[in-house]
Structures are given as C-alpha cells and as structure tokens.
C-alpha cells in the first residue's frame, strides 16, 4: 500500500503533487538478520491510496468516502516501469489500474492477484 493526499497538515499555497514511491528494494530476512542482495518489488499487487478530498475544513482521513484506490498487479509496474522510483498519478492512470472506492477494494485486489485484471 502506498498513500498520498492533496492536502498536508502544514500550510500550503497549492495542492500537493500526487506521486507514489514504487522503487524496487532489498528485502529483510528476520531469521538471518541480513538484507537480501536481490532488489525487486516484493508484492503481488500494489494498492495506491489517494485521499482525494481538497477542502481542508472538511477533510477527514477516517471518512473512506474521501479516498480513491488504484489497484495494479506488480508485474505491470515491473514491465512498464522497471527501475522507476516513483510514479505520478497521471502516469499511473495510463497503466490502467482498477480504480475503486473502499467498498470495491477487496474485489479489485482479488482480481489483480488472480490475474483476471
């Protein structure tokens, strides 16, 4: 899961640019206490969470209606953005993620995990 928002807790003169980190990373092996030399994306599915609400006076991160979720199989990122460290919302949308509200999130994740997306 990756999350971001247009609004931040500090003073802003404009809305934040929407961008998510997607950099491949080393894994940690808790049994051996070592970091893997293999750098990759270690999930099957990415869930990009956008707190899309843009009015600071009524912003409520606990209101799931103020969120939009974009779900994408990791293989799409690996194929289309292999070494990329971050992705803007506009570029993410060009990869055709499943876009949903909270009620459809479980179904979207399952579809991407099963490869039916």
Secondary structure as a PSIPRED ss2 file (coil, helix, strand):
# PSIPRED VFORMAT (PSIPRED V4.0)

   1 X C   1.000  0.000  0.000
   2 X E   0.000  0.000  1.000
   3 X E   0.000  0.000  1.000
   4 X E   0.000  0.000  1.000
   5 X E   0.000  0.000  1.000
   6 X C   1.000  0.000  0.000
   7 X C   1.000  0.000  0.000
   8 X C   1.000  0.000  0.000
   9 X C   1.000  0.000  0.000
  10 X C   1.000  0.000  0.000
  11 X C   1.000  0.000  0.000
  12 X C   1.000  0.000  0.000
  13 X C   1.000  0.000  0.000
  14 X C   1.000  0.000  0.000
  15 X C   1.000  0.000  0.000
  16 X C   1.000  0.000  0.000
  17 X C   1.000  0.000  0.000
  18 X C   1.000  0.000  0.000
  19 X E   0.000  0.000  1.000
  20 X E   0.000  0.000  1.000
  21 X E   0.000  0.000  1.000
  22 X C   1.000  0.000  0.000
  23 X C   1.000  0.000  0.000
  24 X C   1.000  0.000  0.000
  25 X E   0.000  0.000  1.000
  26 X E   0.000  0.000  1.000
  27 X E   0.000  0.000  1.000
  28 X E   0.000  0.000  1.000
  29 X E   0.000  0.000  1.000
  30 X C   1.000  0.000  0.000
  31 X C   1.000  0.000  0.000
  32 X C   1.000  0.000  0.000
  33 X C   1.000  0.000  0.000
  34 X E   0.000  0.000  1.000
  35 X E   0.000  0.000  1.000
  36 X E   0.000  0.000  1.000
  37 X E   0.000  0.000  1.000
  38 X E   0.000  0.000  1.000
  39 X E   0.000  0.000  1.000
  40 X E   0.000  0.000  1.000
  41 X C   1.000  0.000  0.000
  42 X C   1.000  0.000  0.000
  43 X C   1.000  0.000  0.000
  44 X C   1.000  0.000  0.000
  45 X E   0.000  0.000  1.000
  46 X E   0.000  0.000  1.000
  47 X E   0.000  0.000  1.000
  48 X E   0.000  0.000  1.000
  49 X E   0.000  0.000  1.000
  50 X E   0.000  0.000  1.000
  51 X E   0.000  0.000  1.000
  52 X C   1.000  0.000  0.000
  53 X C   1.000  0.000  0.000
  54 X C   1.000  0.000  0.000
  55 X C   1.000  0.000  0.000
  56 X C   1.000  0.000  0.000
  57 X C   1.000  0.000  0.000
  58 X C   1.000  0.000  0.000
  59 X C   1.000  0.000  0.000
  60 X C   1.000  0.000  0.000
  61 X C   1.000  0.000  0.000
  62 X C   1.000  0.000  0.000
  63 X C   1.000  0.000  0.000
  64 X H   0.000  1.000  0.000
  65 X H   0.000  1.000  0.000
  66 X H   0.000  1.000  0.000
  67 X E   0.000  0.000  1.000
  68 X E   0.000  0.000  1.000
  69 X E   0.000  0.000  1.000
  70 X E   0.000  0.000  1.000
  71 X E   0.000  0.000  1.000
  72 X E   0.000  0.000  1.000
  73 X E   0.000  0.000  1.000
  74 X H   0.000  1.000  0.000
  75 X H   0.000  1.000  0.000
  76 X H   0.000  1.000  0.000
  77 X H   0.000  1.000  0.000
  78 X H   0.000  1.000  0.000
  79 X H   0.000  1.000  0.000
  80 X H   0.000  1.000  0.000
  81 X C   1.000  0.000  0.000
  82 X C   1.000  0.000  0.000
  83 X C   1.000  0.000  0.000
  84 X C   1.000  0.000  0.000
  85 X C   1.000  0.000  0.000
  86 X E   0.000  0.000  1.000
  87 X E   0.000  0.000  1.000
  88 X E   0.000  0.000  1.000
  89 X H   0.000  1.000  0.000
  90 X H   0.000  1.000  0.000
  91 X H   0.000  1.000  0.000
  92 X H   0.000  1.000  0.000
  93 X H   0.000  1.000  0.000
  94 X H   0.000  1.000  0.000
  95 X C   1.000  0.000  0.000
  96 X C   1.000  0.000  0.000
  97 X C   1.000  0.000  0.000
  98 X E   0.000  0.000  1.000
  99 X E   0.000  0.000  1.000
 100 X E   0.000  0.000  1.000
 101 X C   1.000  0.000  0.000
 102 X H   0.000  1.000  0.000
 103 X H   0.000  1.000  0.000
 104 X H   0.000  1.000  0.000
 105 X H   0.000  1.000  0.000
 106 X H   0.000  1.000  0.000
 107 X H   0.000  1.000  0.000
 108 X H   0.000  1.000  0.000
 109 X H   0.000  1.000  0.000
 110 X H   0.000  1.000  0.000
 111 X H   0.000  1.000  0.000
 112 X H   0.000  1.000  0.000
 113 X H   0.000  1.000  0.000
 114 X H   0.000  1.000  0.000
 115 X C   1.000  0.000  0.000
 116 X C   1.000  0.000  0.000
 117 X C   1.000  0.000  0.000
